[in-house]
């Protein structure tokens, strides 16, 4: 079966712009989580969605937002980009959540802010 | 709150063993282990649940000490393919859906 698909793979944006990243989970998976990965901070939790509802949110400013659609696809948006937002953004899916399941990660979107 | 992993890096020769530790200051329900190779996505290895048994497959296994809020990943008779960065992820309650990851342990296996 198809894995977790993230688009685009690479993005270059200018400070102040906004960006939207997309994630299609494994078919049948209803929980989608987003992480920011940087060399200095490691994997930082952004938010998790289940059945179009945000269940948890990490410690990121309000410029970071997300949503989930009825087909479980998810998008995250970052407004007013800053240089420090440059990172690999990973999404991960599970059937219902992380209770008894491991994440399946997508390959990520590498965002570079210049 | 993020768990703490140790060591930060390990260099091994093929066939040697390694232990990676993960500890938390909070009570834990579950510990996940992932491996990420350079330029690739993290790959799930195993999950250990509160009250569960030690797990493992092939020559990679892990334990979970609930009282100490610690988990250890054991890699025995390491192979070149084991190289990568290992992350532990922890959750304080069942289905918390707010997994926090350690900073990672970079494992290099040399011939």
Interface residues (C-beta under 8 A of the other chain):
Chain A: X4 X31 X33 X35 X42 X43 X45 X48 X50 X55 X56 X58 X90 X96 X97 X98 X99 X100 X101 X102 X103 X104 X105 X106 X107 X108
Chain B: X2 X30 X32 X34 X40 X41 X42 X43 X44 X45 X46 X47 X49 X87 X89 X91 X94 X95 X96 X97 X98 X99 X100 X101 X102 X103 X104
